[in-house]
Amino acid sequence: MLIFAVEDLNAIAERLVDHGIALVSEPSDRPEWGIRAAHLRDPDGNLIELNSPLPVDQWTETLQELDAQHNDRV
């Protein structure tokens, strides 16, 4: 899988669909990952993820705790 971070996931997904590209999954929040993500496939069938970060206050409590622990060690 290829993963690309983008600034405005909704706008990019809309442009892709407007150009006839089918999304495997529509943009949706993934608070357990801390991102909003959408998926599509390239012509060879490889999965591509486009994502944008979610604000920290939208992350799951577990992810926020892991992030805090990581930041304490750095």
mmCIF file of the N, C-alpha and C atoms, coordinates in Angstrom:
data_MODEL
# 
_entry.id   MODEL 
# 
loop_
_atom_site.group_PDB 
_atom_site.id 
_atom_site.type_symbol 
_atom_site.label_atom_id 
_atom_site.label_alt_id 
_atom_site.label_comp_id 
_atom_site.label_asym_id 
_atom_site.label_entity_id 
_atom_site.label_seq_id 
_atom_site.pdbx_PDB_ins_code 
_atom_site.Cartn_x 
_atom_site.Cartn_y 
_atom_site.Cartn_z 
_atom_site.occupancy 
_atom_site.B_iso_or_equiv 
_atom_site.pdbx_formal_charge 
_atom_site.auth_seq_id 
_atom_site.auth_comp_id 
_atom_site.auth_asym_id 
_atom_site.auth_atom_id 
_atom_site.pdbx_PDB_model_num 
ATOM 1   N N  . MET A 1 1  ? 0.832   -1.167 0.000   1.00 0.00 ? 1  MET A N  1 
ATOM 2   C CA . MET A 1 1  ? 0.000   0.000  0.000   1.00 0.00 ? 1  MET A CA 1 
ATOM 3   C C  . MET A 1 1  ? 0.884   1.240  0.000   1.00 0.00 ? 1  MET A C  1 
ATOM 4   N N  . LEU A 1 2  ? 0.466   2.229  -0.754  1.00 0.00 ? 2  LEU A N  1 
ATOM 5   C CA . LEU A 1 2  ? 1.110   3.536  -0.746  1.00 0.00 ? 2  LEU A CA 1 
ATOM 6   C C  . LEU A 1 2  ? 0.262   4.464  0.100   1.00 0.00 ? 2  LEU A C  1 
ATOM 7   N N  . ILE A 1 3  ? 0.896   5.296  0.903   1.00 0.00 ? 3  ILE A N  1 
ATOM 8   C CA . ILE A 1 3  ? 0.184   6.218  1.777   1.00 0.00 ? 3  ILE A CA 1 
ATOM 9   C C  . ILE A 1 3  ? 0.685   7.625  1.504   1.00 0.00 ? 3  ILE A C  1 
ATOM 10  N N  . PHE A 1 4  ? -0.262  8.523  1.269   1.00 0.00 ? 4  PHE A N  1 
ATOM 11  C CA . PHE A 1 4  ? 0.064   9.927  1.002   1.00 0.00 ? 4  PHE A CA 1 
ATOM 12  C C  . PHE A 1 4  ? -0.694  10.816 1.976   1.00 0.00 ? 4  PHE A C  1 
ATOM 13  N N  . ALA A 1 5  ? 0.015   11.713 2.614   1.00 0.00 ? 5  ALA A N  1 
ATOM 14  C CA . ALA A 1 5  ? -0.612  12.725 3.458   1.00 0.00 ? 5  ALA A CA 1 
ATOM 15  C C  . ALA A 1 5  ? -0.973  13.911 2.573   1.00 0.00 ? 5  ALA A C  1 
ATOM 16  N N  . VAL A 1 6  ? -2.195  14.401 2.722   1.00 0.00 ? 6  VAL A N  1 
ATOM 17  C CA . VAL A 1 6  ? -2.669  15.532 1.931   1.00 0.00 ? 6  VAL A CA 1 
ATOM 18  C C  . VAL A 1 6  ? -3.269  16.566 2.872   1.00 0.00 ? 6  VAL A C  1 
ATOM 19  N N  . GLU A 1 7  ? -3.300  17.813 2.424   1.00 0.00 ? 7  GLU A N  1 
ATOM 20  C CA . GLU A 1 7  ? -3.833  18.880 3.278   1.00 0.00 ? 7  GLU A CA 1 
ATOM 21  C C  . GLU A 1 7  ? -5.342  18.823 3.404   1.00 0.00 ? 7  GLU A C  1 
ATOM 22  N N  . ASP A 1 8  ? -6.051  18.691 2.293   1.00 0.00 ? 8  ASP A N  1 
ATOM 23  C CA . ASP A 1 8  ? -7.518  18.724 2.310   1.00 0.00 ? 8  ASP A CA 1 
ATOM 24  C C  . ASP A 1 8  ? -8.049  17.444 1.676   1.00 0.00 ? 8  ASP A C  1 
ATOM 25  N N  . LEU A 1 9  ? -8.202  16.426 2.499   1.00 0.00 ? 9  LEU A N  1 
ATOM 26  C CA . LEU A 1 9  ? -8.618  15.109 2.010   1.00 0.00 ? 9  LEU A CA 1 
ATOM 27  C C  . LEU A 1 9  ? -9.949  15.169 1.278   1.00 0.00 ? 9  LEU A C  1 
ATOM 28  N N  . ASN A 1 10 ? -10.915 15.864 1.822   1.00 0.00 ? 10 ASN A N  1 
ATOM 29  C CA . ASN A 1 10 ? -12.229 15.911 1.178   1.00 0.00 ? 10 ASN A CA 1 
ATOM 30  C C  . ASN A 1 10 ? -12.154 16.510 -0.222  1.00 0.00 ? 10 ASN A C  1 
ATOM 31  N N  . ALA A 1 11 ? -11.403 17.588 -0.391  1.00 0.00 ? 11 ALA A N  1 
ATOM 32  C CA . ALA A 1 11 ? -11.274 18.234 -1.699  1.00 0.00 ? 11 ALA A CA 1 
ATOM 33  C C  . ALA A 1 11 ? -10.563 17.315 -2.692  1.00 0.00 ? 11 ALA A C  1 
ATOM 34  N N  . ILE A 1 12 ? -9.504  16.654 -2.251  1.00 0.00 ? 12 ILE A N  1 
ATOM 35  C CA . ILE A 1 12 ? -8.770  15.731 -3.136  1.00 0.00 ? 12 ILE A CA 1 
ATOM 36  C C  . ILE A 1 12 ? -9.666  14.575 -3.552  1.00 0.00 ? 12 ILE A C  1 
ATOM 37  N N  . ALA A 1 13 ? -10.385 13.985 -2.589  1.00 0.00 ? 13 ALA A N  1 
ATOM 38  C CA . ALA A 1 13 ? -11.275 12.865 -2.906  1.00 0.00 ? 13 ALA A CA 1 
ATOM 39  C C  . ALA A 1 13 ? -12.350 13.299 -3.899  1.00 0.00 ? 13 ALA A C  1 
ATOM 40  N N  . GLU A 1 14 ? -12.891 14.474 -3.698  1.00 0.00 ? 14 GLU A N  1 
ATOM 41  C CA . GLU A 1 14 ? -13.918 14.983 -4.611  1.00 0.00 ? 14 GLU A CA 1 
ATOM 42  C C  . GLU A 1 14 ? -13.365 15.159 -6.020  1.00 0.00 ? 14 GLU A C  1 
ATOM 43  N N  . ARG A 1 15 ? -12.162 15.697 -6.132  1.00 0.00 ? 15 ARG A N  1 
ATOM 44  C CA . ARG A 1 15 ? -11.537 15.874 -7.452  1.00 0.00 ? 15 ARG A CA 1 
ATOM 45  C C  . ARG A 1 15 ? -11.291 14.539 -8.141  1.00 0.00 ? 15 ARG A C  1 
ATOM 46  N N  . LEU A 1 16 ? -10.841 13.544 -7.375  1.00 0.00 ? 16 LEU A N  1 
ATOM 47  C CA . LEU A 1 16 ? -10.602 12.225 -7.961  1.00 0.00 ? 16 LEU A CA 1 
ATOM 48  C C  . LEU A 1 16 ? -11.897 11.631 -8.508  1.00 0.00 ? 16 LEU A C  1 
ATOM 49  N N  . VAL A 1 17 ? -12.956 11.699 -7.716  1.00 0.00 ? 17 VAL A N  1 
ATOM 50  C CA . VAL A 1 17 ? -14.255 11.174 -8.144  1.00 0.00 ? 17 VAL A CA 1 
ATOM 51  C C  . VAL A 1 17 ? -14.751 11.936 -9.371  1.00 0.00 ? 17 VAL A C  1 
ATOM 52  N N  . ASP A 1 18 ? -14.569 13.249 -9.385  1.00 0.00 ? 18 ASP A N  1 
ATOM 53  C CA . ASP A 1 18 ? -14.964 14.056 -10.543 1.00 0.00 ? 18 ASP A CA 1 
ATOM 54  C C  . ASP A 1 18 ? -14.233 13.631 -11.809 1.00 0.00 ? 18 ASP A C  1 
ATOM 55  N N  . HIS A 1 19 ? -13.037 13.066 -11.642 1.00 0.00 ? 19 HIS A N  1 
ATOM 56  C CA . HIS A 1 19 ? -12.248 12.598 -12.790 1.00 0.00 ? 19 HIS A CA 1 
ATOM 57  C C  . HIS A 1 19 ? -12.495 11.117 -13.086 1.00 0.00 ? 19 HIS A C  1 
ATOM 58  N N  . GLY A 1 20 ? -13.513 10.539 -12.460 1.00 0.00 ? 20 GLY A N  1 
ATOM 59  C CA . GLY A 1 20 ? -13.898 9.171  -12.764 1.00 0.00 ? 20 GLY A CA 1 
ATOM 60  C C  . GLY A 1 20 ? -13.177 8.097  -11.979 1.00 0.00 ? 20 GLY A C  1 
ATOM 61  N N  . ILE A 1 21 ? -12.459 8.470  -10.944 1.00 0.00 ? 21 ILE A N  1 
ATOM 62  C CA . ILE A 1 21 ? -11.734 7.490  -10.138 1.00 0.00 ? 21 ILE A CA 1 
ATOM 63  C C  . ILE A 1 21 ? -12.640 7.003  -9.015  1.00 0.00 ? 21 ILE A C  1 
ATOM 64  N N  . ALA A 1 22 ? -12.777 5.685  -8.909  1.00 0.00 ? 22 ALA A N  1 
ATOM 65  C CA . ALA A 1 22 ? -13.621 5.088  -7.877  1.00 0.00 ? 22 ALA A CA 1 
ATOM 66  C C  . ALA A 1 22 ? -12.843 4.962  -6.570  1.00 0.00 ? 22 ALA A C  1 
ATOM 67  N N  . LEU A 1 23 ? -13.474 5.376  -5.494  1.00 0.00 ? 23 LEU A N  1 
ATOM 68  C CA . LEU A 1 23 ? -12.862 5.219  -4.176  1.00 0.00 ? 23 LEU A CA 1 
ATOM 69  C C  . LEU A 1 23 ? -13.266 3.867  -3.598  1.00 0.00 ? 23 LEU A C  1 
ATOM 70  N N  . VAL A 1 24 ? -12.319 3.198  -2.968  1.00 0.00 ? 24 VAL A N  1 
ATOM 71  C CA . VAL A 1 24 ? -12.593 1.958  -2.261  1.00 0.00 ? 24 VAL A CA 1 
ATOM 72  C C  . VAL A 1 24 ? -13.309 2.291  -0.960  1.00 0.00 ? 24 VAL A C  1 
ATOM 73  N N  . SER A 1 25 ? -12.884 3.366  -0.321  1.00 0.00 ? 25 SER A N  1 
ATOM 74  C CA . SER A 1 25 ? -13.560 3.857  0.881   1.00 0.00 ? 25 SER A CA 1 
ATOM 75  C C  . SER A 1 25 ? -13.588 5.376  0.838   1.00 0.00 ? 25 SER A C  1 
ATOM 76  N N  . GLU A 1 26 ? -14.748 5.925  1.131   1.00 0.00 ? 26 GLU A N  1 
ATOM 77  C CA . GLU A 1 26 ? -14.943 7.372  1.180   1.00 0.00 ? 26 GLU A CA 1 
ATOM 78  C C  . GLU A 1 26 ? -14.155 7.960  2.352   1.00 0.00 ? 26 GLU A C  1 
ATOM 79  N N  . PRO A 1 27 ? -13.869 9.256  2.314   1.00 0.00 ? 27 PRO A N  1 
ATOM 80  C CA . PRO A 1 27 ? -13.194 9.876  3.452   1.00 0.00 ? 27 PRO A CA 1 
ATOM 81  C C  . PRO A 1 27 ? -13.976 9.641  4.749   1.00 0.00 ? 27 PRO A C  1 
ATOM 82  N N  . SER A 1 28 ? -13.262 9.176  5.753   1.00 0.00 ? 28 SER A N  1 
ATOM 83  C CA . SER A 1 28 ? -13.889 8.956  7.062   1.00 0.00 ? 28 SER A CA 1 
ATOM 84  C C  . SER A 1 28 ? -12.853 9.146  8.155   1.00 0.00 ? 28 SER A C  1 
ATOM 85  N N  . ASP A 1 29 ? -13.346 9.579  9.307   1.00 0.00 ? 29 ASP A N  1 
ATOM 86  C CA . ASP A 1 29 ? -12.466 9.781  10.450  1.00 0.00 ? 29 ASP A CA 1 
ATOM 87  C C  . ASP A 1 29 ? -12.029 8.438  11.013  1.00 0.00 ? 29 ASP A C  1 
ATOM 88  N N  . ARG A 1 30 ? -10.756 8.343  11.345  1.00 0.00 ? 30 ARG A N  1 
ATOM 89  C CA . ARG A 1 30 ? -10.169 7.161  11.977  1.00 0.00 ? 30 ARG A CA 1 
ATOM 90  C C  . ARG A 1 30 ? -9.501  7.621  13.270  1.00 0.00 ? 30 ARG A C  1 
ATOM 91  N N  . PRO A 1 31 ? -10.301 7.933  14.298  1.00 0.00 ? 31 PRO A N  1 
ATOM 92  C CA . PRO A 1 31 ? -9.724  8.478  15.527  1.00 0.00 ? 31 PRO A CA 1 
ATOM 93  C C  . PRO A 1 31 ? -8.732  7.539  16.201  1.00 0.00 ? 31 PRO A C  1 
ATOM 94  N N  . GLU A 1 32 ? -8.853  6.240  15.954  1.00 0.00 ? 32 GLU A N  1 
ATOM 95  C CA . GLU A 1 32 ? -7.904  5.293  16.528  1.00 0.00 ? 32 GLU A CA 1 
ATOM 96  C C  . GLU A 1 32 ? -6.528  5.406  15.878  1.00 0.00 ? 32 GLU A C  1 
ATOM 97  N N  . TRP A 1 33 ? -6.466  6.003  14.687  1.00 0.00 ? 33 TRP A N  1 
ATOM 98  C CA . TRP A 1 33 ? -5.203  6.224  13.979  1.00 0.00 ? 33 TRP A CA 1 
ATOM 99  C C  . TRP A 1 33 ? -4.789  7.694  14.014  1.00 0.00 ? 33 TRP A C  1 
ATOM 100 N N  . GLY A 1 34 ? -5.702  8.580  14.414  1.00 0.00 ? 34 GLY A N  1 
ATOM 101 C CA . GLY A 1 34 ? -5.413  10.009 14.441  1.00 0.00 ? 34 GLY A CA 1 
ATOM 102 C C  . GLY A 1 34 ? -5.499  10.684 13.082  1.00 0.00 ? 34 GLY A C  1 
ATOM 103 N N  . ILE A 1 35 ? -6.226  10.046 12.150  1.00 0.00 ? 35 ILE A N  1 
ATOM 104 C CA . ILE A 1 35 ? -6.315  10.593 10.791  1.00 0.00 ? 35 ILE A CA 1 
ATOM 105 C C  . ILE A 1 35 ? -7.736  10.505 10.233  1.00 0.00 ? 35 ILE A C  1 
ATOM 106 N N  . ARG A 1 36 ? -7.954  11.229 9.162   1.00 0.00 ? 36 ARG A N  1 
ATOM 107 C CA . ARG A 1 36 ? -9.121  11.071 8.297   1.00 0.00 ? 36 ARG A CA 1 
ATOM 108 C C  . ARG A 1 36 ? -8.550  10.457 7.028   1.00 0.00 ? 36 ARG A C  1 
ATOM 109 N N  . ALA A 1 37 ? -9.152  9.368  6.535   1.00 0.00 ? 37 ALA A N  1 
ATOM 110 C CA . ALA A 1 37 ? -8.552  8.628  5.423   1.00 0.00 ? 37 ALA A CA 1 
ATOM 111 C C  . ALA A 1 37 ? -9.568  8.227  4.362   1.00 0.00 ? 37 ALA A C  1 
ATOM 112 N N  . ALA A 1 38 ? -9.083  8.074  3.144   1.00 0.00 ? 38 ALA A N  1 
ATOM 113 C CA . ALA A 1 38 ? -9.840  7.526  2.020   1.00 0.00 ? 38 ALA A CA 1 
ATOM 114 C C  . ALA A 1 38 ? -8.907  6.577  1.278   1.00 0.00 ? 38 ALA A C  1 
ATOM 115 N N  . HIS A 1 39 ? -9.481  5.611  0.571   1.00 0.00 ? 39 HIS A N  1 
ATOM 116 C CA . HIS A 1 39 ? -8.674  4.622  -0.145  1.00 0.00 ? 39 HIS A CA 1 
ATOM 117 C C  . HIS A 1 39 ? -9.151  4.462  -1.583  1.00 0.00 ? 39 HIS A C  1 
ATOM 118 N N  . LEU A 1 40 ? -8.203  4.184  -2.453  1.00 0.00 ? 40 LEU A N  1 
ATOM 119 C CA . LEU A 1 40 ? -8.481  3.908  -3.849  1.00 0.00 ? 40 LEU A CA 1 
ATOM 120 C C  . LEU A 1 40 ? -7.446  2.915  -4.356  1.00 0.00 ? 40 LEU A C  1 
ATOM 121 N N  . ARG A 1 41 ? -7.639  2.432  -5.565  1.00 0.00 ? 41 ARG A N  1 
ATOM 122 C CA . ARG A 1 41 ? -6.670  1.503  -6.166  1.00 0.00 ? 41 ARG A CA 1 
ATOM 123 C C  . ARG A 1 41 ? -6.109  2.101  -7.449  1.00 0.00 ? 41 ARG A C  1 
ATOM 124 N N  . ASP A 1 42 ? -4.825  1.832  -7.689  1.00 0.00 ? 42 ASP A N  1 
ATOM 125 C CA . ASP A 1 42 ? -4.216  2.273  -8.940  1.00 0.00 ? 42 ASP A CA 1 
ATOM 126 C C  . ASP A 1 42 ? -4.605  1.270  -10.036 1.00 0.00 ? 42 ASP A C  1 
ATOM 127 N N  . PRO A 1 43 ? -4.240  1.536  -11.294 1.00 0.00 ? 43 PRO A N  1 
ATOM 128 C CA . PRO A 1 43 ? -4.633  0.630  -12.380 1.00 0.00 ? 43 PRO A CA 1 
ATOM 129 C C  . PRO A 1 43 ? -4.144  -0.821 -12.205 1.00 0.00 ? 43 PRO A C  1 
ATOM 130 N N  . ASP A 1 44 ? -3.077  -1.027 -11.431 1.00 0.00 ? 44 ASP A N  1 
ATOM 131 C CA . ASP A 1 44 ? -2.585  -2.385 -11.189 1.00 0.00 ? 44 ASP A CA 1 
ATOM 132 C C  . ASP A 1 44 ? -3.241  -3.034 -9.983  1.00 0.00 ? 44 ASP A C  1 
ATOM 133 N N  . GLY A 1 45 ? -4.145  -2.323 -9.319  1.00 0.00 ? 45 GLY A N  1 
ATOM 134 C CA . GLY A 1 45 ? -4.850  -2.871 -8.175  1.00 0.00 ? 45 GLY A CA 1 
ATOM 135 C C  . GLY A 1 45 ? -4.198  -2.617 -6.834  1.00 0.00 ? 45 GLY A C  1 
ATOM 136 N N  . ASN A 1 46 ? -3.098  -1.869 -6.821  1.00 0.00 ? 46 ASN A N  1 
ATOM 137 C CA . ASN A 1 46 ? -2.440  -1.544 -5.555  1.00 0.00 ? 46 ASN A CA 1 
ATOM 138 C C  . ASN A 1 46 ? -3.291  -0.566 -4.757  1.00 0.00 ? 46 ASN A C  1 
ATOM 139 N N  . LEU A 1 47 ? -3.366  -0.784 -3.455  1.00 0.00 ? 47 LEU A N  1 
ATOM 140 C CA . LEU A 1 47 ? -4.152  0.073  -2.586  1.00 0.00 ? 47 LEU A CA 1 
ATOM 141 C C  . LEU A 1 47 ? -3.386  1.354  -2.268  1.00 0.00 ? 47 LEU A C  1 
ATOM 142 N N  . ILE A 1 48 ? -4.084  2.480  -2.346  1.00 0.00 ? 48 ILE A N  1 
ATOM 143 C CA . ILE A 1 48 ? -3.515  3.784  -2.039  1.00 0.00 ? 48 ILE A CA 1 
ATOM 144 C C  . ILE A 1 48 ? -4.363  4.422  -0.952  1.00 0.00 ? 48 ILE A C  1 
ATOM 145 N N  . GLU A 1 49 ? -3.697  4.934  0.064   1.00 0.00 ? 49 GLU A N  1 
ATOM 146 C CA . GLU A 1 49 ? -4.396  5.671  1.122   1.00 0.00 ? 49 GLU A CA 1 
ATOM 147 C C  . GLU A 1 49 ? -4.020  7.132  1.033   1.00 0.00 ? 49 GLU A C  1 
ATOM 148 N N  . LEU A 1 50 ? -5.018  7.991  1.128   1.00 0.00 ? 50 LEU A N  1 
ATOM 149 C CA . LEU A 1 50 ? -4.820  9.427  1.260   1.00 0.00 ? 50 LEU A CA 1 
ATOM 150 C C  . LEU A 1 50 ? -5.312  9.774  2.650   1.00 0.00 ? 50 LEU A C  1 
ATOM 151 N N  . ASN A 1 51 ? -4.543  10.586 3.381   1.00 0.00 ? 51 ASN A N  1 
ATOM 152 C CA . ASN A 1 51 ? -4.997  10.921 4.732   1.00 0.00 ? 51 ASN A CA 1 
ATOM 153 C C  . ASN A 1 51 ? -4.581  12.324 5.133   1.00 0.00 ? 51 ASN A C  1 
ATOM 154 N N  . SER A 1 52 ? -5.308  12.821 6.104   1.00 0.00 ? 52 SER A N  1 
ATOM 155 C CA . SER A 1 52 ? -5.030  14.105 6.746   1.00 0.00 ? 52 SER A CA 1 
ATOM 156 C C  . SER A 1 52 ? -5.112  13.889 8.251   1.00 0.00 ? 52 SER A C  1 
ATOM 157 N N  . PRO A 1 53 ? -4.290  14.587 9.020   1.00 0.00 ? 53 PRO A N  1 
ATOM 158 C CA . PRO A 1 53 ? -4.348  14.403 10.471  1.00 0.00 ? 53 PRO A CA 1 
ATOM 159 C C  . PRO A 1 53 ? -5.643  14.959 11.062  1.00 0.00 ? 53 PRO A C  1 
ATOM 160 N N  . LEU A 1 54 ? -6.123  14.278 12.073  1.00 0.00 ? 54 LEU A N  1 
ATOM 161 C CA . LEU A 1 54 ? -7.240  14.786 12.871  1.00 0.00 ? 54 LEU A CA 1 
ATOM 162 C C  . LEU A 1 54 ? -6.674  15.623 14.011  1.00 0.00 ? 54 LEU A C  1 
ATOM 163 N N  . PRO A 1 55 ? -7.432  16.616 14.480  1.00 0.00 ? 55 PRO A N  1 
ATOM 164 C CA . PRO A 1 55 ? -6.989  17.331 15.683  1.00 0.00 ? 55 PRO A CA 1 
ATOM 165 C C  . PRO A 1 55 ? -6.854  16.337 16.843  1.00 0.00 ? 55 PRO A C  1 
ATOM 166 N N  . VAL A 1 56 ? -5.882  16.540 17.697  1.00 0.00 ? 56 VAL A N  1 
ATOM 167 C CA . VAL A 1 56 ? -5.606  15.615 18.803  1.00 0.00 ? 56 VAL A CA 1 
ATOM 168 C C  . VAL A 1 56 ? -6.845  15.370 19.662  1.00 0.00 ? 56 VAL A C  1 
ATOM 169 N N  . ASP A 1 57 ? -7.671  16.385 19.844  1.00 0.00 ? 57 ASP A N  1 
ATOM 170 C CA . ASP A 1 57 ? -8.855  16.191 20.685  1.00 0.00 ? 57 ASP A CA 1 
ATOM 171 C C  . ASP A 1 57 ? -9.889  15.256 20.062  1.00 0.00 ? 57 ASP A C  1 
ATOM 172 N N  . GLN A 1 58 ? -9.694  14.875 18.792  1.00 0.00 ? 58 GLN A N  1 
ATOM 173 C CA . GLN A 1 58 ? -10.580 13.911 18.133  1.00 0.00 ? 58 GLN A CA 1 
ATOM 174 C C  . GLN A 1 58 ? -9.994  12.501 18.125  1.00 0.00 ? 58 GLN A C  1 
ATOM 175 N N  . TRP A 1 59 ? -8.760  12.349 18.609  1.00 0.00 ? 59 TRP A N  1 
ATOM 176 C CA . TRP A 1 59 ? -8.147  11.022 18.707  1.00 0.00 ? 59 TRP A CA 1 
ATOM 177 C C  . TRP A 1 59 ? -8.835  10.230 19.812  1.00 0.00 ? 59 TRP A C  1 
ATOM 178 N N  . THR A 1 60 ? -8.691  8.910  19.748  1.00 0.00 ? 60 THR A N  1 
ATOM 179 C CA . THR A 1 60 ? -9.179  8.097  20.853  1.00 0.00 ? 60 THR A CA 1 
ATOM 180 C C  . THR A 1 60 ? -8.340  8.393  22.086  1.00 0.00 ? 60 THR A C  1 
ATOM 181 N N  . GLU A 1 61 ? -8.908  8.112  23.243  1.00 0.00 ? 61 GLU A N  1 
ATOM 182 C CA . GLU A 1 61 ? -8.190  8.325  24.496  1.00 0.00 ? 61 GLU A CA 1 
ATOM 183 C C  . GLU A 1 61 ? -6.899  7.504  24.531  1.00 0.00 ? 61 GLU A C  1 
ATOM 184 N N  . THR A 1 62 ? -6.971  6.284  24.020  1.00 0.00 ? 62 THR A N  1 
ATOM 185 C CA . THR A 1 62 ? -5.790  5.412  24.003  1.00 0.00 ? 62 THR A CA 1 
ATOM 186 C C  . THR A 1 62 ? -4.678  6.024  23.167  1.00 0.00 ? 62 THR A C  1 
ATOM 187 N N  . LEU A 1 63 ? -5.012  6.537  21.994  1.00 0.00 ? 63 LEU A N  1 
ATOM 188 C CA . LEU A 1 63 ? -3.994  7.144  21.134  1.00 0.00 ? 63 LEU A CA 1 
ATOM 189 C C  . LEU A 1 63 ? -3.413  8.396  21.782  1.00 0.00 ? 63 LEU A C  1 
ATOM 190 N N  . GLN A 1 64 ? -4.240  9.188  22.426  1.00 0.00 ? 64 GLN A N  1 
ATOM 191 C CA . GLN A 1 64 ? -3.747  10.380 23.121  1.00 0.00 ? 64 GLN A CA 1 
ATOM 192 C C  . GLN A 1 64 ? -2.778  9.992  24.239  1.00 0.00 ? 64 GLN A C  1 
ATOM 193 N N  . GLU A 1 65 ? -3.090  8.913  24.969  1.00 0.00 ? 65 GLU A N  1 
ATOM 194 C CA . GLU A 1 65 ? -2.203  8.452  26.039  1.00 0.00 ? 65 GLU A CA 1 
ATOM 195 C C  . GLU A 1 65 ? -0.878  7.950  25.475  1.00 0.00 ? 65 GLU A C  1 
ATOM 196 N N  . LEU A 1 66 ? -0.934  7.200  24.380  1.00 0.00 ? 66 LEU A N  1 
ATOM 197 C CA . LEU A 1 66 ? 0.301   6.724  23.751  1.00 0.00 ? 66 LEU A CA 1 
ATOM 198 C C  . LEU A 1 66 ? 1.162   7.876  23.260  1.00 0.00 ? 66 LEU A C  1 
ATOM 199 N N  . ASP A 1 67 ? 0.515   8.881  22.690  1.00 0.00 ? 67 ASP A N  1 
ATOM 200 C CA . ASP A 1 67 ? 1.241   10.056 22.207  1.00 0.00 ? 67 ASP A CA 1 
ATOM 201 C C  . ASP A 1 67 ? 1.901   10.792 23.375  1.00 0.00 ? 67 ASP A C  1 
ATOM 202 N N  . ALA A 1 68 ? 1.179   10.933 24.478  1.00 0.00 ? 68 ALA A N  1 
ATOM 203 C CA . ALA A 1 68 ? 1.738   11.608 25.666  1.00 0.00 ? 68 ALA A CA 1 
ATOM 204 C C  . ALA A 1 68 ? 2.928   10.833 26.211  1.00 0.00 ? 68 ALA A C  1 
ATOM 205 N N  . GLN A 1 69 ? 2.827   9.503  26.253  1.00 0.00 ? 69 GLN A N  1 
ATOM 206 C CA . GLN A 1 69 ? 3.945   8.673  26.730  1.00 0.00 ? 69 GLN A CA 1 
ATOM 207 C C  . GLN A 1 69 ? 5.155   8.842  25.814  1.00 0.00 ? 69 GLN A C  1 
ATOM 208 N N  . HIS A 1 70 ? 4.908   8.858  24.523  1.00 0.00 ? 70 HIS A N  1 
ATOM 209 C CA . HIS A 1 70 ? 5.999   9.030  23.555  1.00 0.00 ? 70 HIS A CA 1 
ATOM 210 C C  . HIS A 1 70 ? 6.680   10.385 23.763  1.00 0.00 ? 70 HIS A C  1 
ATOM 211 N N  . ASN A 1 71 ? 5.874   11.416 23.909  1.00 0.00 ? 71 ASN A N  1 
ATOM 212 C CA . ASN A 1 71 ? 6.429   12.767 24.090  1.00 0.00 ? 71 ASN A CA 1 
ATOM 213 C C  . ASN A 1 71 ? 7.189   12.904 25.399  1.00 0.00 ? 71 ASN A C  1 
ATOM 214 N N  . ASP A 1 72 ? 6.792   12.139 26.418  1.00 0.00 ? 72 ASP A N  1 
ATOM 215 C CA . ASP A 1 72 ? 7.522   12.161 27.685  1.00 0.00 ? 72 ASP A CA 1 
ATOM 216 C C  . ASP A 1 72 ? 8.919   11.570 27.536  1.00 0.00 ? 72 ASP A C  1 
ATOM 217 N N  . ARG A 1 73 ? 9.084   10.623 26.620  1.00 0.00 ? 73 ARG A N  1 
ATOM 218 C CA . ARG A 1 73 ? 10.379  9.953  26.432  1.00 0.00 ? 73 ARG A CA 1 
ATOM 219 C C  . ARG A 1 73 ? 11.299  10.728 25.518  1.00 0.00 ? 73 ARG A C  1 
ATOM 220 N N  . VAL A 1 74 ? 10.755  11.627 24.739  1.00 0.00 ? 74 VAL A N  1 
ATOM 221 C CA . VAL A 1 74 ? 11.585  12.351 23.763  1.00 0.00 ? 74 VAL A CA 1 
ATOM 222 C C  . VAL A 1 74 ? 12.233  13.547 24.389  1.00 0.00 ? 74 VAL A C  1 
# 
